[in-house]
Amino acid sequence: MAPFLSIVPSIAFLLPLPFYPQSGVPSLAGHGSPPLPGCVRPTMPRRSTAAMVAADPSELYGKLDGLLRRARRRSHGDGLIERATRWVSREWTTSSPDRLVEATLVSGKLLLDGFDEGLELLFLAEEGGETVVSASAYAALMRVGLAEERHADVLALLARLQARGDPSSGALLCGMKAAAALGDWGAVARLFSMMSEEAEPRGGTEDEALDLEVSREPEWTEKRVAPPAGAITIEAYELALRAHCERGDVPRALGLVDSMRARGRPFPPSVYSQLALLARRTRAAGPLLAISAADMLATAREEAAPLLWAVGNQAGMVAARMGTVERAAVAACGGFMFVYVLVHLLGVGVAAPEVDPFAGW
């Protein structure tokens, strides 16, 4: 595996290695990239086992209490903030510390100032080694990092979670978004492969994921490589399709299209643009032939539905504000126009007879 690491630096953040932040620095990577293979990691002073066991949770509870007090002062009648603080306060005496930390991180910027503060809370909770923060809490903090464009830090959080061996689909999706923002399409394809394995275990995924990460010139075959159509969001499918199209991987792109069609939902408009880009890049007609007229019609209906609903709602609101006479007048005009169009289409209009001026001569 060593030769591959020098080819693809992005695989570093997926290695099962723990990430130890510098003491007193809440940022994972200082807004930079994760440590690359061959780089010297900073040697962190580790606490003794006795110190870890004897870790005092009062510091964690003090941090949580400070966050709740600050949120109450800032609420000013904001219903979302008040509900978040009430929920965490209600669980204060009955829930474990990891549940309180998860509830705080899931609340996002309702209780936190930003990504750095959430990161500090996460490290404080896991400092003693007794509290294990859930994958859902990691995913929530990663979403805050995406909102602040801390893409490298999001990938480092995913590496920390991957070291525990329990990344959730939400965390993997956040990692895909971060890798896509950095232009690392091999990492996007690898993370989607891991998400597919989580949705439907089928064996051999580790070798396949490594091939997705390293391969830049995929072998041309007629066989379509389709992931399982399990519980994977359409957003993950779109990111994976773009990754395959950016890398010129026609078999996997077409297999992904088949899997999206098996979901029974219309294709998003981005699918057509990505397949057109893939066809132009590879000079092959296969990506264009993968789309049928039924697919395009279903997409058109799906995109037009919100517009039709909006027009209908606006018409209903206008009609509700009108009086009885106005509604009757509008109904009469509409009926007249309907009859006029119907008569015109049927060709039964009453036309004046043509008069021949030379008929009497």
C-alpha positions as CSV (number, residue, x, y, z in Angstrom):
1,M,0.0,0.0,0.0
2,A,3.0,2.3,0.5
3,P,3.4,3.1,-3.3
4,F,-0.2,4.3,-3.5
5,L,0.1,6.7,-0.6
6,S,2.6,8.8,-2.6
7,I,0.3,8.9,-5.5
8,V,-2.9,9.9,-3.8
9,P,-2.4,12.1,-0.7
10,S,-6.1,12.2,0.1
11,I,-6.1,8.6,1.3
12,A,-4.3,9.8,4.4
13,F,-7.4,11.0,6.2
14,L,-9.1,7.6,5.8
15,L,-6.3,5.6,7.5
16,P,-7.4,4.3,10.9
17,L,-5.0,6.5,12.9
18,P,-6.2,8.5,15.9
19,F,-5.9,12.3,15.6
20,Y,-4.6,14.1,18.7
21,P,-5.2,17.9,18.7
22,Q,-2.6,20.2,20.1
23,S,-3.2,21.3,23.7
24,G,-5.2,24.5,23.9
25,V,-5.8,24.7,20.1
26,P,-9.4,23.9,19.2
27,S,-8.7,23.6,15.5
28,L,-7.9,20.2,14.0
29,A,-5.5,21.2,11.3
30,G,-5.2,25.0,11.6
31,H,-7.5,25.5,8.6
32,G,-5.0,23.5,6.6
33,S,-4.9,20.0,5.0
34,P,-4.7,16.8,7.1
35,P,-1.2,15.5,7.7
36,L,0.1,13.7,4.6
37,P,2.0,10.4,4.6
38,G,5.6,11.0,5.3
39,C,5.0,14.1,7.3
40,V,6.0,14.1,11.0
41,R,3.0,14.2,13.3
42,P,3.3,16.4,16.3
43,T,4.2,14.3,19.4
44,M,1.6,15.0,22.0
45,P,2.2,14.4,25.7
46,R,-0.2,11.7,26.8
47,R,-1.8,11.5,30.1
48,S,-1.2,8.6,32.4
49,T,-3.8,5.9,32.7
50,A,-4.5,6.9,36.3
51,A,-5.1,10.5,35.3
52,M,-7.4,9.4,32.5
53,V,-9.5,7.3,34.9
54,A,-9.6,10.0,37.5
55,A,-10.8,12.6,35.0
56,D,-13.2,15.0,36.7
57,P,-16.5,15.4,34.6
58,S,-17.2,18.7,36.4
59,E,-15.3,20.6,33.8
60,L,-17.5,19.2,31.1
61,Y,-20.7,19.9,33.0
62,G,-19.4,23.4,33.7
63,K,-18.8,24.0,30.0
64,L,-22.3,22.7,29.1
65,D,-23.9,24.9,31.9
66,G,-22.1,27.9,30.5
67,L,-23.4,27.3,27.0
68,L,-27.0,26.9,28.3
69,R,-26.8,30.1,30.4
70,R,-25.4,32.1,27.4
71,A,-28.1,30.7,25.1
72,R,-30.8,31.8,27.5
73,R,-29.4,35.3,27.6
74,R,-29.2,35.5,23.9
75,S,-32.6,34.0,23.1
76,H,-34.7,37.2,23.2
77,G,-37.9,35.2,22.5
78,D,-36.3,33.0,19.8
79,G,-38.4,29.9,20.0
80,L,-35.8,27.5,18.5
81,I,-33.1,28.6,21.0
82,E,-35.5,28.4,23.9
83,R,-36.7,24.9,22.9
84,A,-33.1,23.7,22.6
85,T,-32.1,25.0,26.0
86,R,-35.2,23.5,27.6
87,W,-34.6,20.1,26.1
88,V,-31.0,19.9,27.3
89,S,-31.9,21.3,30.7
90,R,-34.7,18.7,31.1
91,E,-32.2,15.9,30.3
92,W,-29.6,17.3,32.6
93,T,-30.2,14.9,35.6
94,T,-31.4,11.9,33.7
95,S,-29.0,11.6,30.7
96,S,-25.4,10.6,30.5
97,P,-22.7,13.1,29.5
98,D,-22.4,11.7,26.0
99,R,-26.1,12.3,25.4
100,L,-25.9,15.9,26.7
101,V,-22.9,16.5,24.4
102,E,-24.7,15.0,21.5
103,A,-27.8,17.2,22.1
104,T,-25.6,20.3,22.3
105,L,-23.7,19.5,19.1
106,V,-26.9,18.6,17.2
107,S,-28.4,22.0,18.2
108,G,-25.6,23.5,16.2
109,K,-25.3,27.3,16.3
110,L,-28.4,27.6,18.4
111,L,-26.1,26.8,21.4
112,L,-22.7,27.1,19.9
113,D,-20.8,30.1,18.6
114,G,-19.2,28.0,15.8
115,F,-17.1,25.0,14.8
116,D,-14.2,25.7,17.1
117,E,-16.4,25.8,20.2
118,G,-18.1,22.6,19.3
119,L,-14.7,21.0,18.7
120,E,-13.5,22.1,22.1
121,L,-16.6,20.6,23.7
122,L,-16.0,17.3,21.8
123,F,-12.4,17.1,22.9
124,L,-13.3,17.9,26.5
125,A,-15.9,15.2,26.5
126,E,-13.5,12.5,25.2
127,E,-10.5,13.7,27.1
128,G,-10.9,11.3,30.0
129,G,-11.5,8.3,27.8
130,E,-14.8,7.3,29.5
131,T,-17.2,9.4,27.4
132,V,-17.7,8.2,23.8
133,V,-19.4,10.8,21.7
134,S,-21.8,9.3,19.2
135,A,-21.4,9.3,15.4
136,S,-24.5,11.5,15.1
137,A,-22.8,14.1,17.2
138,Y,-19.7,14.0,15.0
139,A,-21.9,14.4,11.9
140,A,-23.7,17.4,13.5
141,L,-20.3,19.1,14.2
142,M,-19.1,18.2,10.7
143,R,-22.2,20.0,9.2
144,V,-21.2,23.1,11.2
145,G,-17.7,22.8,9.8
146,L,-19.1,22.6,6.3
147,A,-21.1,25.7,6.8
148,E,-17.9,27.5,7.9
149,E,-16.0,26.0,4.9
150,R,-13.6,24.1,7.3
151,H,-13.3,21.3,4.8
152,A,-9.9,19.9,5.9
153,D,-11.1,19.9,9.5
154,V,-14.2,18.1,8.6
155,L,-12.1,15.4,6.9
156,A,-9.9,15.2,10.0
157,L,-13.0,14.7,12.1
158,L,-14.1,11.9,9.8
159,A,-10.6,10.3,10.2
160,R,-11.0,10.4,14.0
161,L,-14.4,8.8,13.7
162,Q,-13.1,6.2,11.3
163,A,-10.4,5.2,13.8
164,R,-13.2,4.1,16.1
165,G,-14.7,2.0,13.3
166,D,-18.3,3.4,13.4
167,P,-18.8,6.2,10.8
168,S,-22.4,6.9,10.2
169,S,-23.9,7.6,6.8
170,G,-24.4,11.3,7.8
171,A,-20.7,11.6,8.7
172,L,-19.7,9.9,5.4
173,L,-22.0,12.3,3.5
174,C,-20.3,15.3,5.2
175,G,-16.9,13.8,4.3
176,M,-18.1,13.5,0.6
177,K,-19.1,17.2,0.6
178,A,-15.8,18.3,2.1
179,A,-13.8,16.2,-0.4
180,A,-15.9,17.5,-3.3
181,A,-15.2,21.1,-2.1
182,L,-11.5,20.3,-2.2
183,G,-11.8,18.7,-5.6
184,D,-10.7,15.3,-4.4
185,W,-13.1,13.1,-6.5
186,G,-11.2,9.9,-5.7
187,A,-12.0,10.4,-2.1
188,V,-15.6,11.1,-2.9
189,A,-15.9,7.9,-4.8
190,R,-14.2,6.0,-2.0
191,L,-16.5,7.4,0.7
192,F,-19.6,6.6,-1.4
193,S,-18.3,3.0,-1.7
194,M,-18.0,2.8,2.1
195,M,-21.6,4.3,2.4
196,S,-22.8,1.6,0.0
197,E,-21.2,-1.1,2.1
198,E,-22.9,0.3,5.2
199,A,-26.3,0.2,3.5
200,E,-25.8,-3.3,2.2
201,P,-22.7,-5.4,3.2
202,R,-21.5,-7.4,0.2
203,G,-17.8,-8.1,0.9
204,G,-14.7,-7.1,-1.0
205,T,-15.4,-3.4,-0.6
206,E,-12.0,-2.5,0.9
207,D,-10.2,-3.4,-2.3
208,E,-12.9,-1.7,-4.4
209,A,-12.7,1.4,-2.3
210,L,-8.9,1.5,-2.7
211,D,-9.3,1.1,-6.4
212,L,-11.7,4.0,-6.5
213,E,-9.2,6.2,-4.6
214,V,-6.1,5.3,-6.7
215,S,-7.4,4.7,-10.2
216,R,-7.3,7.6,-12.5
217,E,-7.7,5.7,-15.8
218,P,-10.3,3.0,-15.2
219,E,-10.5,0.0,-17.4
220,W,-13.1,0.3,-20.2
221,T,-15.6,-2.5,-19.8
222,E,-19.1,-3.0,-20.9
223,K,-20.2,-4.2,-17.5
224,R,-21.9,-1.6,-15.4
225,V,-20.8,-1.4,-11.7
226,A,-23.9,-0.5,-9.7
227,P,-24.0,0.1,-6.0
228,P,-26.9,-1.3,-3.9
229,A,-30.1,0.9,-4.1
230,G,-30.3,0.9,-0.3
231,A,-30.9,3.7,2.2
232,I,-28.6,6.3,0.4
233,T,-29.7,9.9,0.0
234,I,-30.1,11.4,-3.5
235,E,-27.5,14.0,-2.5
236,A,-24.9,11.2,-2.0
237,Y,-25.8,9.7,-5.4
238,E,-25.3,13.1,-7.1
239,L,-21.9,13.6,-5.5
240,A,-20.8,10.1,-6.4
241,L,-22.0,10.5,-10.0
242,R,-20.1,13.8,-10.3
243,A,-17.0,12.0,-8.9
244,H,-17.2,9.2,-11.5
245,C,-17.9,11.7,-14.3
246,E,-15.0,13.9,-13.3
247,R,-12.7,10.8,-13.3
248,G,-14.1,9.5,-16.6
249,D,-15.3,6.2,-15.1
250,V,-18.1,5.3,-17.5
251,P,-19.0,1.8,-16.2
252,R,-19.4,3.1,-12.6
253,A,-21.3,6.2,-13.8
254,L,-23.8,4.1,-15.8
255,G,-24.1,1.6,-13.0
256,L,-24.9,4.5,-10.6
257,V,-27.6,5.8,-13.1
258,D,-29.2,2.3,-13.1
259,S,-29.2,2.3,-9.3
260,M,-30.8,5.8,-9.1
261,R,-33.5,4.6,-11.6
262,A,-34.1,1.6,-9.3
263,R,-35.1,4.0,-6.5
264,G,-38.2,4.9,-8.5
265,R,-37.6,8.6,-8.2
266,P,-37.0,11.1,-11.1
267,F,-33.5,12.1,-11.8
268,P,-32.3,15.6,-10.6
269,P,-31.4,18.0,-13.4
270,S,-27.7,17.7,-12.5
271,V,-27.6,14.1,-13.6
272,Y,-28.2,15.1,-17.3
273,S,-25.5,17.8,-17.2
274,Q,-23.0,15.4,-15.6
275,L,-23.7,12.7,-18.2
276,A,-23.4,15.2,-21.0
277,L,-20.0,16.3,-19.6
278,L,-18.9,12.6,-19.4
279,A,-20.0,11.9,-23.0
280,R,-18.1,15.0,-24.2
281,R,-15.0,14.1,-22.2
282,T,-14.8,10.4,-23.2
283,R,-16.3,10.9,-26.7
284,A,-18.7,8.1,-26.1
285,A,-22.4,7.9,-26.7
286,G,-23.1,5.5,-23.8
287,P,-23.7,8.2,-21.2
288,L,-26.3,9.9,-23.4
289,L,-28.0,6.6,-24.3
290,A,-28.4,5.8,-20.7
291,I,-31.1,8.4,-20.4
292,S,-34.6,7.6,-21.8
293,A,-37.5,9.8,-22.8
294,A,-39.4,8.5,-19.8
295,D,-36.6,9.7,-17.5
296,M,-36.7,13.2,-19.0
297,L,-40.5,13.4,-18.8
298,A,-40.5,12.3,-15.1
299,T,-37.9,15.0,-14.3
300,A,-39.9,17.6,-16.1
301,R,-43.0,16.7,-14.1
302,E,-41.0,16.7,-10.9
303,E,-39.5,20.2,-11.6
304,A,-42.8,21.7,-12.7
305,A,-44.8,20.4,-9.7
306,P,-43.6,23.1,-7.3
307,L,-44.3,25.8,-9.8
308,L,-47.9,24.6,-10.4
309,W,-48.5,24.3,-6.7
310,A,-47.2,27.9,-6.2
311,V,-49.5,29.2,-9.0
312,G,-52.5,27.4,-7.5
313,N,-51.8,28.7,-4.0
314,Q,-51.4,32.3,-5.3
315,A,-54.7,32.0,-7.2
316,G,-56.4,30.7,-4.1
317,M,-55.1,33.5,-2.0
318,V,-56.3,36.1,-4.6
319,A,-59.7,34.5,-4.8
320,A,-60.0,34.5,-1.0
321,R,-59.5,38.3,-0.9
322,M,-62.1,38.9,-3.6
323,G,-65.8,39.5,-2.9
324,T,-68.7,37.6,-4.3
325,V,-69.3,39.9,-7.3
326,E,-65.6,39.9,-8.3
327,R,-65.4,36.1,-8.1
328,A,-68.6,35.8,-10.2
329,A,-67.1,38.2,-12.8
330,V,-63.8,36.2,-12.9
331,A,-65.7,32.9,-13.3
332,A,-67.8,34.4,-16.1
333,C,-64.7,35.6,-18.0
334,G,-63.0,32.2,-17.5
335,G,-66.1,30.4,-18.8
336,F,-66.3,32.6,-21.8
337,M,-62.6,32.1,-22.6
338,F,-63.0,28.3,-22.2
339,V,-66.0,28.2,-24.6
340,Y,-64.1,30.4,-27.1
341,V,-61.0,28.1,-27.1
342,L,-63.2,25.0,-27.3
343,V,-65.1,26.3,-30.3
344,H,-61.9,27.4,-32.0
345,L,-60.3,24.0,-31.5
346,L,-63.4,22.1,-32.8
347,G,-63.7,24.4,-35.9
348,V,-67.3,25.1,-35.3
349,G,-67.1,28.8,-35.4
350,V,-69.9,30.9,-36.9
351,A,-68.2,32.5,-39.9
352,A,-69.8,34.9,-42.4
353,P,-70.5,33.3,-45.8
354,E,-68.2,34.2,-48.5
355,V,-69.9,36.5,-51.2
356,D,-68.8,36.2,-54.8
357,P,-69.1,39.7,-56.3
358,F,-69.3,38.2,-59.8
359,A,-72.0,35.7,-59.0
360,G,-74.9,37.7,-60.6
361,W,-73.1,38.5,-63.8
